[in-house]
């Protein structure tokens, strides 16, 4: 369910235009809040106003502090044209169940350009991997934990109600109930638009 969304030219056809303050798309409970494998792929395009903090590609549909969705995928601003792709995973409905890392690699990402972001989570060892345009960036064990209450619904472009909303465009979001291989990730990064025929 979209909220305060606009639509415009995307990587392929149309994309969601997110205003950084109130735009998001509630996609329901598509990722279990259990310790299971999953992967997320999306094409993203950053607005020039993203110059600090975090912006969310996929996050929790809730308005309450102390709550988290099943999966959080964000970009963190480091410096001009430099960002980190970060992941967090909730593995149960409550208790010490929220896992993340503070160690991520910085990547060169320019505003106004399309990039394919992929994040995978392997429940064996709680290993999170990130990819940028088909190239591996990080492989990190999520070992830092916190106690949260989990919510089932996920938002494209938002984390909670008005926290770290995406500023820019998002297109072609895909969610998988498995860990994508490096070959599969590379294939996603090379997809092309097929012009419809009459």
C-alpha positions in Angstrom: 0.0 0.0 0.0 1.7 3.3 -1.1 1.6 6.4 1.1 2.5 9.9 -0.2 4.1 8.4 -3.2 4.9 9.9 -6.6 6.0 7.9 -9.7 8.4 8.7 -12.4 11.0 7.4 -14.8 12.7 4.4 -13.4 15.5 2.1 -14.2 12.9 0.0 -16.0 9.6 1.7 -16.8 8.4 3.6 -13.7 9.9 3.8 -10.3 8.7 5.1 -6.9 9.8 8.6 -6.0 10.4 9.0 -2.3 10.4 12.4 -0.7 12.6 11.6 2.3 9.9 12.5 4.9 6.6 10.7 4.4 6.8 8.4 1.4 6.7 4.6 1.7 5.1 1.5 0.5 3.7 -1.0 3.0 4.3 -4.5 1.5 2.9 -6.5 4.4 4.6 -9.5 6.1 6.7 -10.8 3.3 9.9 -11.7 5.4 9.4 -13.9 8.4 10.6 -12.6 11.8 12.3 -15.9 12.4 16.0 -16.8 11.9 15.6 -17.9 8.2 17.5 -17.2 5.0 16.5 -14.3 2.8 17.8 -11.9 0.1 16.7 -8.5 -1.1 17.5 -6.9 -4.4 16.6 -3.3 -5.5 17.6 -0.7 -7.9 18.2 2.6 -6.2 18.9 6.2 -7.2 19.9 8.7 -4.5 18.7 12.3 -4.5 21.3 15.0 -4.0 19.8 16.0 -0.7 21.0 12.7 1.0 24.0 14.3 2.8 23.8 12.8 6.3 22.5 10.0 8.4 20.7 6.8 7.2 18.1 6.3 4.5 16.0 3.1 4.3 15.5 0.8 1.3 13.5 -1.7 3.4 12.4 -1.4 7.0 9.7 -1.7 9.6 6.1 -0.6 9.3 5.6 0.7 12.8 5.4 4.0 14.7 6.8 2.8 18.0 10.4 3.1 19.3 11.9 -0.2 20.5 10.3 -2.0 17.6 11.9 -3.4 14.5 10.9 -5.2 11.3 12.2 -8.5 10.2 14.8 -7.0 8.0 16.4 -3.6 7.6 18.4 -2.6 4.6 19.8 1.0 4.6 22.4 3.3 3.1 24.5 5.3 5.6 26.1 8.6 4.5 29.9 8.7 5.0 31.0 11.6 2.9 30.3 13.1 -0.5 29.5 10.2 -2.9 30.5 7.7 -0.3 28.0 5.4 1.5 27.8 2.2 3.4 25.2 -0.6 2.7 24.0 -1.9 6.1 21.8 -4.8 7.2 20.0 -5.7 10.4 17.9 -8.8 11.0 15.2 -9.6 13.7 15.1 -13.4 14.4 12.2 -13.7 16.9 9.2 -11.7 18.0 10.7 -10.4 21.2 13.7 -10.6 23.6 17.3 -10.3 22.6 16.5 -10.9 18.9 17.8 -8.0 16.9 21.2 -8.6 15.2 23.5 -6.1 13.5 27.1 -5.0 12.9 28.9 -1.7 13.2 31.6 -2.8 10.7 30.7 -2.0 7.0 32.7 -1.1 4.0 32.3 2.3 2.3 31.4 2.4 -1.4 31.4 5.0 -4.1 27.8 5.9 -5.0 26.9 9.0 -6.9 23.6 10.9 -6.7 21.3 10.8 -9.7 22.6 7.4 -11.0 21.0 3.9 -10.8 22.7 1.2 -8.8 21.7 -2.4 -8.0 21.9 -3.2 -4.3 21.6 -6.8 -3.1 21.7 -8.0 0.5 21.6 -11.6 1.6 21.2 -13.2 5.0 22.4 -16.7 5.8 20.9 -18.0 9.1 23.9 -20.3 9.5 26.3 -18.0 11.4 24.0 -15.0 10.8 26.1 -13.9 7.9 25.0 -10.8 6.0 26.5 -10.1 2.5 26.1 -7.0 0.5 26.6 -6.4 -3.2 26.8 -3.3 -5.4 26.2 -3.7 -9.1 27.0 -7.4 -8.8 30.3 -7.0 -7.0 30.6 -8.2 -3.4 31.1 -5.4 -0.8 30.8 -7.0 2.6 30.5 -10.4 4.3 29.8 -9.7 8.0 28.6 -11.9 10.8 25.8 -10.1 12.7 26.9 -10.5 16.3 25.8 -7.4 18.1 22.4 -7.9 19.6 19.6 -5.8 21.1 16.2 -6.5 22.6 13.3 -5.3 20.5 9.7 -6.1 19.8 9.2 -7.3 16.2 6.5 -6.2 13.8 5.5 -8.2 10.8 4.9 -5.6 8.1 7.8 -4.2 6.0 8.1 -0.8 4.3 9.8 0.0 1.1 11.5 3.3 1.6 10.8 3.6 5.3 11.9 2.6 8.8 9.1 3.2 11.3 6.9 6.1 10.6 9.1 9.1 9.8 12.6 7.8 10.5 15.3 7.5 7.9 12.9 7.7 4.9 14.3 7.1 1.5 15.2 10.2 -0.5 15.3 9.4 -4.2 14.0 6.6 -6.4 13.6 2.8 -5.8 12.7 0.4 -8.6 12.5 -3.4 -9.1 12.4 -4.5 -5.5 12.7 -8.3 -5.2 12.6 -10.5 -2.1 13.7 -14.1 -2.0 13.4 -16.8 0.7 16.9 -18.0 0.1 20.5 -16.9 0.0 21.3 -15.8 -3.5 24.6 -17.0 -5.0 27.2 -14.6 -6.4 26.2 -15.7 -9.9 22.6 -15.0 -9.3 23.4 -11.6 -7.8 25.5 -10.8 -10.9 22.6 -11.8 -13.2 20.3 -9.4 -11.4 22.7 -6.5 -11.8 22.8 -7.1 -15.6 19.1 -7.2 -16.2 17.8 -5.1 -19.1 14.5 -3.6 -20.0 12.5 -5.5 -22.7 10.4 -3.1 -24.8 6.8 -4.3 -25.0 5.6 -5.3 -28.4 2.1 -4.9 -29.8 
